[in-house]
Amino acid sequence: YRSIFSTPFEQFMVNKLSKSAEAMLSNQLLDARTACGTFRAIAVLRKPFPRLQQQLMLPLLETIKFTKLDMTALDASNVLWGCGSFGVRRPHLQDVASICAQVATDRAEELNARSSAPMLWAVASLIAQAPDLRHIVPVLVDACVADWASLNVNNLVDALWSAARLADIAPAALALVPGLVRGLASRAQADELNGQQAKDIVWACRILQVSGATAEVLLSLVAPRVLSQTIRSASKADVMIADLEGAFDSPLFNEFHLAATFSQLGKLRSSLSPAVARGKSMSKFVRRAEEMLNADSVDATACANAFWAIATLRVTAPQLRKLIPALLQIVKFRTRELSATHVANVLWAAATLKLQSKDFDPTFARLADVIVDKAEDFSGSQIA
């Protein structure tokens, strides 16, 4: 329930628990299972409650060392995953990594796919600091292969990413790749992947050089999500346009990407340099937008976003203005699809761009009808 720890009372309760845990740890009252489970819990809570790491991580690691003989394979998985999440480094990692590896090897029969996949991710994350962890990769791979069906989408993505990271250091991980690709292809068809997961999949497939019909299906399904993630997560307009340059010539760049790119350009306008605004990448974007507009493959909402962005960037990126005639044509015939926000944005953009009445009047007449029909939907700021 980490996502709901926001009220003062909940924060108070977590702080009380932390103090209780500190007291128990100082008196050596925690057994292996409790210490390992708590270690995983504070790793899960590391973002909303960073103080838990400062207060409890090292005492818990010390307790885990002293209770190692009672650890189960699941305990080892919890601890190693927590170390990977915290990014634990030497010297704190050394002994704990060895303990977890030994427990996983000695109690391999207790491992299943759901406990092995997070452990494999931890090995891939920590391998540079603890190279000996590579020796448990075959054990973890066997556990995953024996029970593919129990892996959820997070497990599958993490395992593929791990295989790519471990390909040269622990080649045994490569045995996972065909099954992971099949599993992820079915999940992608069921639309279960988010943007970051799609990005991780594309990266891993490129590193692993996967091929075949199933891999092609998987990549064709996740590539559009990677584009969406690239646009949505952009913090600088210059970087976004550079990252998308190769996609502007691809059929994977669709109307949703076009609308999102325009929207982000407007929001990130202060980070768009004149050099990029007048450069080759922006020219490719404008050309792609023009092709899509002329092919009537862009809806009215995307056009409204584009209008707003063009007006916002009128000084920095004047070449965007060449899209206005095509935008006006689409908006004119699809005004009924526009929300109150989009109508307000189009009108504001037309006034800001100082469009000639002979160009805008036919569109304005249709927008006026929409304003009357949807009058109750307009807020005070939109009316203004």
DRENDO-1510 file (C-alpha; in Angstrom, 1 decimal, always signed):
<recs>
REC; n; res; u; v; w
REC; 1; TYR; +0.0; +0.0; +0.0 .
REC; 2; ARG; +3.0; +2.3; -0.4 .
REC; 3; SER; +1.1; +4.6; -2.8 .
REC; 4; ILE; -1.3; +5.7; +0.0 .
REC; 5; PHE; +1.2; +6.7; +2.6 .
REC; 6; SER; +0.6; +10.4; +2.4 .
REC; 7; THR; -1.4; +11.6; +5.4 .
REC; 8; PRO; +0.4; +12.9; +8.6 .
REC; 9; PHE; -1.1; +9.9; +10.5 .
REC; 10; GLU; +0.3; +7.4; +8.1 .
REC; 11; GLN; +3.7; +9.1; +8.1 .
REC; 12; PHE; +3.6; +9.1; +11.9 .
REC; 13; MET; +2.8; +5.3; +11.9 .
REC; 14; VAL; +5.8; +4.6; +9.6 .
REC; 15; ASN; +8.1; +6.6; +11.9 .
REC; 16; LYS; +6.8; +4.7; +15.0 .
REC; 17; LEU; +7.5; +1.4; +13.2 .
REC; 18; SER; +10.9; +2.5; +12.2 .
REC; 19; LYS; +11.8; +3.3; +15.8 .
REC; 20; SER; +10.5; +0.0; +17.0 .
REC; 21; ALA; +12.5; -1.8; +14.3 .
REC; 22; GLU; +15.7; +0.1; +15.4 .
REC; 23; ALA; +15.1; -1.0; +19.0 .
REC; 24; MET; +14.6; -4.6; +18.1 .
REC; 25; LEU; +17.7; -4.6; +15.8 .
REC; 26; SER; +19.9; -3.1; +18.5 .
REC; 27; ASN; +18.7; -5.9; +20.9 .
REC; 28; GLN; +19.1; -8.6; +18.2 .
REC; 29; LEU; +15.5; -9.6; +18.4 .
REC; 30; LEU; +14.7; -10.1; +14.7 .
REC; 31; ASP; +15.0; -13.6; +13.1 .
REC; 32; ALA; +16.1; -14.1; +9.5 .
REC; 33; ARG; +12.7; -14.1; +7.9 .
REC; 34; THR; +11.6; -10.9; +9.6 .
REC; 35; ALA; +14.9; -9.1; +8.9 .
REC; 36; CYS; +14.9; -10.2; +5.2 .
REC; 37; GLY; +11.2; -9.2; +4.8 .
REC; 38; THR; +11.7; -5.9; +6.4 .
REC; 39; PHE; +14.8; -5.2; +4.2 .
REC; 40; ARG; +12.6; -5.7; +1.1 .
REC; 41; ALA; +9.9; -3.6; +2.6 .
REC; 42; ILE; +12.1; -0.6; +3.2 .
REC; 43; ALA; +13.5; -1.0; -0.3 .
REC; 44; VAL; +9.9; -0.8; -1.7 .
REC; 45; LEU; +9.3; +2.3; +0.5 .
REC; 46; ARG; +12.7; +4.0; -0.4 .
REC; 47; LYS; +11.1; +6.8; -2.4 .
REC; 48; PRO; +8.3; +8.0; -0.1 .
REC; 49; PHE; +10.4; +7.3; +3.0 .
REC; 50; PRO; +14.1; +7.7; +2.3 .
REC; 51; ARG; +14.9; +8.0; +6.0 .
REC; 52; LEU; +14.0; +4.3; +6.4 .
REC; 53; GLN; +17.1; +3.5; +4.4 .
REC; 54; GLN; +19.3; +5.8; +6.4 .
REC; 55; GLN; +18.0; +4.4; +9.7 .
REC; 56; LEU; +17.5; +0.7; +9.0 .
REC; 57; MET; +19.5; -0.6; +6.0 .
REC; 58; LEU; +22.9; -1.2; +7.6 .
REC; 59; PRO; +21.5; -2.6; +10.9 .
REC; 60; LEU; +19.4; -5.0; +8.9 .
REC; 61; LEU; +22.3; -6.1; +6.8 .
REC; 62; GLU; +24.3; -6.8; +10.0 .
REC; 63; THR; +21.4; -8.9; +11.4 .
REC; 64; ILE; +21.0; -10.8; +8.1 .
REC; 65; LYS; +24.7; -11.8; +8.3 .
REC; 66; PHE; +24.2; -13.2; +11.8 .
REC; 67; THR; +21.0; -15.1; +10.9 .
REC; 68; LYS; +22.2; -16.5; +7.6 .
REC; 69; LEU; +21.9; -20.1; +8.7 .
REC; 70; ASP; +18.1; -19.7; +9.0 .
REC; 71; MET; +17.5; -18.0; +5.6 .
REC; 72; THR; +15.3; -19.5; +3.0 .
REC; 73; ALA; +15.7; -19.1; -0.8 .
REC; 74; LEU; +12.9; -16.5; -0.7 .
REC; 75; ASP; +14.7; -14.6; +2.0 .
REC; 76; ALA; +17.8; -14.5; -0.2 .
REC; 77; SER; +15.7; -13.2; -3.1 .
REC; 78; ASN; +14.2; -10.5; -1.0 .
REC; 79; VAL; +17.6; -9.3; +0.3 .
REC; 80; LEU; +19.3; -9.4; -3.1 .
REC; 81; TRP; +16.4; -7.5; -4.7 .
REC; 82; GLY; +16.6; -4.9; -1.9 .
REC; 83; CYS; +20.3; -4.5; -2.4 .
REC; 84; GLY; +19.7; -4.0; -6.2 .
REC; 85; SER; +17.0; -1.4; -5.5 .
REC; 86; PHE; +19.1; +0.5; -3.0 .
REC; 87; GLY; +22.2; +0.3; -5.2 .
REC; 88; VAL; +24.2; -1.1; -2.3 .
REC; 89; ARG; +27.9; -0.9; -2.9 .
REC; 90; ARG; +31.1; -2.3; -1.5 .
REC; 91; PRO; +32.0; -2.9; +1.3 .
REC; 92; HIS; +28.4; -3.4; +2.6 .
REC; 93; LEU; +27.5; -5.6; -0.4 .
REC; 94; GLN; +30.3; -8.1; -0.3 .
REC; 95; ASP; +29.3; -10.4; +2.5 .
REC; 96; VAL; +25.6; -10.2; +1.9 .
REC; 97; ALA; +25.9; -11.0; -1.8 .
REC; 98; SER; +28.0; -14.1; -0.9 .
REC; 99; ILE; +25.4; -15.2; +1.7 .
REC; 100; CYS; +22.5; -14.8; -0.7 .
REC; 101; ALA; +24.3; -16.7; -3.5 .
REC; 102; GLN; +25.2; -19.5; -1.1 .
REC; 103; VAL; +21.6; -19.8; +0.2 .
REC; 104; ALA; +20.2; -19.8; -3.4 .
REC; 105; THR; +22.6; -22.5; -4.4 .
REC; 106; ASP; +22.1; -24.7; -1.3 .
REC; 107; ARG; +18.3; -24.3; -1.4 .
REC; 108; ALA; +17.7; -24.2; -5.1 .
REC; 109; GLU; +14.8; -26.6; -4.8 .
REC; 110; GLU; +12.9; -23.8; -3.0 .
REC; 111; LEU; +13.3; -21.3; -5.8 .
REC; 112; ASN; +10.4; -20.7; -8.2 .
REC; 113; ALA; +10.1; -18.4; -11.2 .
REC; 114; ARG; +8.5; -15.5; -9.2 .
REC; 115; SER; +11.4; -15.4; -6.7 .
REC; 116; SER; +14.1; -16.1; -9.3 .
REC; 117; ALA; +13.2; -13.3; -11.7 .
REC; 118; PRO; +13.7; -10.5; -9.2 .
REC; 119; MET; +16.9; -12.1; -8.0 .
REC; 120; LEU; +18.1; -12.3; -11.6 .
REC; 121; TRP; +17.4; -8.6; -12.0 .
REC; 122; ALA; +19.4; -7.9; -8.8 .
REC; 123; VAL; +22.3; -9.9; -10.1 .
REC; 124; ALA; +22.3; -7.9; -13.3 .
REC; 125; SER; +22.2; -4.7; -11.3 .
REC; 126; LEU; +24.9; -5.6; -8.9 .
REC; 127; ILE; +27.3; -7.7; -11.0 .
REC; 128; ALA; +29.8; -4.9; -11.4 .
REC; 129; GLN; +30.1; -4.6; -7.6 .
REC; 130; ALA; +29.9; -8.4; -6.9 .
REC; 131; PRO; +31.1; -10.4; -9.9 .
REC; 132; ASP; +30.8; -13.7; -8.1 .
REC; 133; LEU; +27.0; -13.4; -8.3 .
REC; 134; ARG; +27.4; -14.7; -11.9 .
REC; 135; HIS; +27.7; -18.2; -10.5 .
REC; 136; ILE; +24.1; -18.4; -9.4 .
REC; 137; VAL; +22.7; -17.3; -12.8 .
REC; 138; PRO; +22.2; -21.0; -14.1 .
REC; 139; VAL; +20.3; -21.8; -10.9 .
REC; 140; LEU; +18.0; -18.8; -11.4 .
REC; 141; VAL; +17.5; -19.6; -15.1 .
REC; 142; ASP; +16.5; -23.2; -14.4 .
REC; 143; ALA; +13.9; -22.0; -11.9 .
REC; 144; CYS; +12.4; -19.5; -14.4 .
REC; 145; VAL; +12.3; -22.0; -17.3 .
REC; 146; ALA; +10.5; -24.5; -15.1 .
REC; 147; ASP; +7.6; -22.2; -14.5 .
REC; 148; TRP; +7.2; -19.6; -17.3 .
REC; 149; ALA; +3.4; -19.3; -16.7 .
REC; 150; SER; +3.8; -17.8; -13.2 .
REC; 151; LEU; +5.8; -14.8; -14.4 .
REC; 152; ASN; +3.9; -11.5; -14.6 .
REC; 153; VAL; +4.7; -8.8; -17.1 .
REC; 154; ASN; +7.2; -7.0; -14.7 .
REC; 155; ASN; +9.1; -10.3; -14.2 .
REC; 156; LEU; +9.3; -10.9; -18.0 .
REC; 157; VAL; +10.6; -7.4; -18.7 .
REC; 158; ASP; +13.1; -7.5; -15.9 .
REC; 159; ALA; +14.3; -10.9; -16.9 .
REC; 160; LEU; +14.8; -9.8; -20.5 .
REC; 161; TRP; +16.7; -6.7; -19.4 .
REC; 162; SER; +18.8; -8.9; -17.1 .
REC; 163; ALA; +19.6; -11.3; -19.9 .
REC; 164; ALA; +20.9; -8.4; -22.0 .
REC; 165; ARG; +23.0; -7.1; -19.1 .
REC; 166; LEU; +24.4; -10.5; -18.3 .
REC; 167; ALA; +24.9; -11.8; -21.9 .
REC; 168; ASP; +28.7; -11.5; -21.9 .
REC; 169; ILE; +29.3; -12.1; -18.2 .
REC; 170; ALA; +26.9; -15.0; -17.6 .
REC; 171; PRO; +25.9; -16.5; -21.0 .
REC; 172; ALA; +23.6; -19.0; -19.2 .
REC; 173; ALA; +21.1; -16.1; -19.1 .
REC; 174; LEU; +20.7; -16.3; -22.9 .
REC; 175; ALA; +18.7; -19.5; -22.5 .
REC; 176; LEU; +15.8; -17.3; -21.2 .
REC; 177; VAL; +15.5; -15.1; -24.3 .
REC; 178; PRO; +13.3; -17.2; -26.6 .
REC; 179; GLY; +10.7; -17.9; -23.8 .
REC; 180; LEU; +10.8; -14.3; -22.7 .
REC; 181; VAL; +10.2; -13.0; -26.2 .
REC; 182; ARG; +7.2; -15.3; -26.6 .
REC; 183; GLY; +5.7; -14.3; -23.3 .
REC; 184; LEU; +6.2; -10.6; -23.9 .
REC; 185; ALA; +4.7; -10.8; -27.4 .
REC; 186; SER; +1.5; -12.2; -26.0 .
REC; 187; ARG; +1.5; -9.5; -23.2 .
REC; 188; ALA; +2.1; -6.8; -25.8 .
REC; 189; GLN; -0.9; -8.0; -27.8 .
REC; 190; ALA; -3.0; -7.8; -24.7 .
REC; 191; ASP; -1.8; -4.2; -24.2 .
REC; 192; GLU; -0.3; -4.9; -20.8 .
REC; 193; LEU; +3.0; -3.0; -21.3 .
REC; 194; ASN; +3.7; +0.6; -20.2 .
REC; 195; GLY; +6.0; +3.0; -22.0 .
REC; 196; GLN; +9.1; +2.4; -19.8 .
REC; 197; GLN; +8.7; -1.4; -20.2 .
REC; 198; ALA; +8.5; -1.0; -23.9 .
REC; 199; LYS; +11.7; +1.1; -23.9 .
REC; 200; ASP; +13.5; -1.6; -21.9 .
REC; 201; ILE; +12.3; -4.3; -24.3 .
REC; 202; VAL; +13.5; -2.5; -27.4 .
REC; 203; TRP; +16.9; -1.8; -25.7 .
REC; 204; ALA; +17.3; -5.5; -24.6 .
REC; 205; CYS; +16.3; -6.8; -28.0 .
REC; 206; ARG; +18.9; -4.6; -29.7 .
REC; 207; ILE; +21.6; -5.7; -27.4 .
REC; 208; LEU; +20.7; -9.4; -27.7 .
REC; 209; GLN; +20.1; -9.0; -31.5 .
REC; 210; VAL; +16.9; -11.1; -31.3 .
REC; 211; SER; +15.4; -12.2; -34.6 .
REC; 212; GLY; +12.5; -14.2; -35.9 .
REC; 213; ALA; +8.8; -13.8; -36.5 .
REC; 214; THR; +7.8; -13.6; -32.8 .
REC; 215; ALA; +10.5; -11.0; -32.1 .
REC; 216; GLU; +9.3; -8.9; -35.1 .
REC; 217; VAL; +5.7; -9.0; -33.7 .
REC; 218; LEU; +6.9; -8.0; -30.3 .
REC; 219; LEU; +9.0; -5.0; -31.6 .
REC; 220; SER; +6.2; -3.8; -33.9 .
REC; 221; LEU; +3.8; -3.7; -30.9 .
REC; 222; VAL; +6.2; -2.0; -28.5 .
REC; 223; ALA; +7.9; +0.5; -30.8 .
REC; 224; PRO; +4.9; +3.0; -30.8 .
REC; 225; ARG; +4.9; +2.9; -27.0 .
REC; 226; VAL; +8.6; +3.7; -27.0 .
REC; 227; LEU; +7.9; +6.8; -29.1 .
REC; 228; SER; +5.1; +7.8; -26.7 .
REC; 229; GLN; +7.4; +7.4; -23.7 .
REC; 230; THR; +10.2; +9.4; -25.4 .
REC; 231; ILE; +7.8; +12.3; -26.0 .
REC; 232; ARG; +6.0; +12.2; -22.7 .
REC; 233; SER; +9.2; +12.0; -20.6 .
REC; 234; ALA; +11.1; +14.7; -22.5 .
REC; 235; SER; +12.3; +17.6; -20.4 .
REC; 236; LYS; +14.0; +19.6; -23.2 .
REC; 237; ALA; +12.6; +20.3; -26.6 .
REC; 238; ASP; +16.0; +20.2; -28.3 .
REC; 239; VAL; +16.7; +16.7; -27.0 .
REC; 240; MET; +13.2; +15.4; -27.8 .
REC; 241; ILE; +13.4; +16.6; -31.5 .
REC; 242; ALA; +16.8; +15.0; -31.8 .
REC; 243; ASP; +15.7; +11.7; -30.3 .
REC; 244; LEU; +12.6; +11.6; -32.6 .
REC; 245; GLU; +14.4; +12.5; -35.8 .
REC; 246; GLY; +14.8; +8.9; -36.9 .
REC; 247; ALA; +11.1; +8.2; -36.2 .
REC; 248; PHE; +9.7; +11.0; -38.4 .
REC; 249; ASP; +10.3; +8.9; -41.5 .
REC; 250; SER; +8.7; +5.8; -39.9 .
REC; 251; PRO; +5.1; +4.7; -40.3 .
REC; 252; LEU; +5.2; +4.0; -36.6 .
REC; 253; PHE; +5.0; +7.7; -35.9 .
REC; 254; ASN; +1.2; +8.2; -35.9 .
REC; 255; GLU; -1.3; +10.9; -35.2 .
REC; 256; PHE; -1.1; +10.5; -31.4 .
REC; 257; HIS; +2.7; +11.0; -31.6 .
REC; 258; LEU; +2.1; +14.1; -33.8 .
REC; 259; ALA; -0.3; +15.6; -31.3 .
REC; 260; ALA; +1.9; +14.8; -28.3 .
REC; 261; THR; +5.0; +16.2; -30.0 .
REC; 262; PHE; +3.2; +19.5; -30.7 .
REC; 263; SER; +1.9; +19.6; -27.2 .
REC; 264; GLN; +5.4; +19.0; -25.7 .
REC; 265; LEU; +7.0; +21.5; -28.0 .
REC; 266; GLY; +4.6; +24.2; -26.7 .
REC; 267; LYS; +5.2; +23.2; -23.1 .
REC; 268; LEU; +9.0; +23.0; -23.5 .
REC; 269; ARG; +9.3; +26.1; -25.7 .
REC; 270; SER; +11.8; +27.8; -23.5 .
REC; 271; SER; +14.3; +25.0; -24.2 .
REC; 272; LEU; +13.9; +25.1; -28.0 .
REC; 273; SER; +17.0; +26.8; -29.4 .
REC; 274; PRO; +16.8; +28.8; -32.6 .
REC; 275; ALA; +19.4; +26.4; -34.2 .
REC; 276; VAL; +17.2; +23.4; -33.6 .
REC; 277; ALA; +14.0; +25.2; -34.5 .
REC; 278; ARG; +15.4; +26.0; -37.9 .
REC; 279; GLY; +17.5; +22.8; -38.3 .
REC; 280; LYS; +17.2; +19.5; -40.2 .
REC; 281; SER; +15.4; +17.6; -37.4 .
REC; 282; MET; +12.6; +20.2; -37.2 .
REC; 283; SER; +12.3; +20.3; -41.0 .
REC; 284; LYS; +11.8; +16.6; -41.0 .
REC; 285; PHE; +9.1; +16.9; -38.4 .
REC; 286; VAL; +7.3; +19.7; -40.3 .
REC; 287; ARG; +7.5; +17.5; -43.5 .
REC; 288; ARG; +6.0; +14.5; -41.7 .
REC; 289; ALA; +3.3; +16.7; -40.2 .
REC; 290; GLU; +2.4; +18.1; -43.6 .
REC; 291; GLU; +2.2; +14.6; -45.1 .
REC; 292; MET; -0.1; +13.4; -42.4 .
REC; 293; LEU; -2.3; +16.5; -42.6 .
REC; 294; ASN; -2.6; +16.2; -46.4 .
REC; 295; ALA; -3.5; +12.6; -46.1 .
REC; 296; ASP; -6.3; +13.5; -43.6 .
REC; 297; SER; -4.9; +11.1; -41.0 .
REC; 298; VAL; -5.0; +13.6; -38.2 .
REC; 299; ASP; -8.0; +14.2; -36.0 .
REC; 300; ALA; -9.3; +17.6; -34.9 .
REC; 301; THR; -7.9; +17.3; -31.4 .
REC; 302; ALA; -4.4; +16.9; -32.8 .
REC; 303; CYS; -4.9; +19.9; -35.0 .
REC; 304; ALA; -6.0; +22.0; -32.1 .
REC; 305; ASN; -2.8; +21.0; -30.2 .
REC; 306; ALA; -0.8; +21.9; -33.3 .
REC; 307; PHE; -2.5; +25.3; -33.7 .
REC; 308; TRP; -1.7; +26.1; -30.0 .
REC; 309; ALA; +2.0; +25.0; -30.4 .
REC; 310; ILE; +2.5; +26.9; -33.6 .
REC; 311; ALA; +1.2; +30.1; -32.0 .
REC; 312; THR; +3.3; +29.5; -28.9 .
REC; 313; LEU; +6.4; +29.0; -31.0 .
REC; 314; ARG; +5.6; +31.6; -33.6 .
REC; 315; VAL; +8.9; +33.5; -32.9 .
REC; 316; THR; +11.2; +30.6; -32.3 .
REC; 317; ALA; +10.0; +28.2; -35.0 .
REC; 318; PRO; +8.4; +30.2; -37.8 .
REC; 319; GLN; +8.6; +27.3; -40.3 .
REC; 320; LEU; +5.7; +25.7; -38.5 .
REC; 321; ARG; +3.4; +28.3; -40.0 .
REC; 322; LYS; +3.5; +26.5; -43.3 .
REC; 323; LEU; +1.1; +23.9; -41.7 .
REC; 324; ILE; -1.6; +26.4; -41.0 .
REC; 325; PRO; -3.6; +26.0; -44.3 .
REC; 326; ALA; -3.9; +22.3; -43.9 .
REC; 327; LEU; -4.8; +22.6; -40.2 .
REC; 328; LEU; -7.6; +25.1; -41.1 .
REC; 329; GLN; -9.1; +22.7; -43.6 .
REC; 330; ILE; -9.3; +19.8; -41.1 .
REC; 331; VAL; -10.6; +22.0; -38.3 .
REC; 332; LYS; -13.2; +23.5; -40.5 .
REC; 333; PHE; -14.7; +20.2; -41.3 .
REC; 334; ARG; -14.3; +18.6; -37.9 .
REC; 335; THR; -15.3; +21.3; -35.5 .
REC; 336; ARG; -17.9; +19.1; -33.9 .
REC; 337; GLU; -15.1; +16.9; -32.6 .
REC; 338; LEU; -13.5; +19.7; -30.6 .
REC; 339; SER; -13.9; +20.2; -26.9 .
REC; 340; ALA; -14.3; +23.6; -25.3 .
REC; 341; THR; -10.6; +23.7; -24.5 .
REC; 342; HIS; -9.7; +22.9; -28.1 .
REC; 343; VAL; -12.0; +25.6; -29.5 .
REC; 344; ALA; -10.6; +28.2; -27.1 .
REC; 345; ASN; -7.0; +27.1; -28.1 .
REC; 346; VAL; -7.7; +27.4; -31.8 .
REC; 347; LEU; -9.3; +30.8; -31.5 .
REC; 348; TRP; -6.5; +32.1; -29.2 .
REC; 349; ALA; -3.9; +30.7; -31.7 .
REC; 350; ALA; -5.7; +32.4; -34.7 .
REC; 351; ALA; -5.7; +35.7; -32.9 .
REC; 352; THR; -2.1; +35.4; -31.7 .
REC; 353; LEU; -0.9; +34.4; -35.3 .
REC; 354; LYS; -3.0; +37.3; -36.7 .
REC; 355; LEU; -4.5; +35.2; -39.4 .
REC; 356; GLN; -6.2; +37.0; -42.2 .
REC; 357; SER; -9.9; +37.0; -42.1 .
REC; 358; LYS; -10.2; +35.6; -45.7 .
REC; 359; ASP; -8.3; +32.5; -44.4 .
REC; 360; PHE; -9.9; +32.1; -41.1 .
REC; 361; ASP; -13.5; +33.3; -41.5 .
REC; 362; PRO; -14.9; +30.0; -42.9 .
REC; 363; THR; -13.5; +28.1; -39.9 .
REC; 364; PHE; -14.5; +30.8; -37.5 .
REC; 365; ALA; -18.2; +30.5; -38.6 .
REC; 366; ARG; -18.2; +26.8; -37.8 .
REC; 367; LEU; -16.4; +27.4; -34.5 .
REC; 368; ALA; -19.0; +30.0; -33.5 .
REC; 369; ASP; -21.7; +27.3; -33.9 .
REC; 370; VAL; -19.8; +25.0; -31.6 .
REC; 371; ILE; -19.4; +27.7; -29.0 .
REC; 372; VAL; -23.1; +28.3; -28.9 .
REC; 373; ASP; -23.9; +24.5; -28.7 .
REC; 374; LYS; -21.3; +23.9; -26.0 .
REC; 375; ALA; -21.6; +27.2; -24.1 .
REC; 376; GLU; -22.1; +25.4; -20.8 .
REC; 377; ASP; -18.7; +23.6; -21.2 .
REC; 378; PHE; -16.6; +26.7; -21.3 .
REC; 379; SER; -14.8; +27.9; -18.2 .
REC; 380; GLY; -14.3; +31.6; -17.4 .
REC; 381; SER; -10.7; +31.5; -18.6 .
REC; 382; GLN; -11.6; +29.8; -21.8 .
REC; 383; ILE; -14.3; +32.4; -22.5 .
REC; 384; ALA; -11.7; +35.1; -21.8 .
</recs>
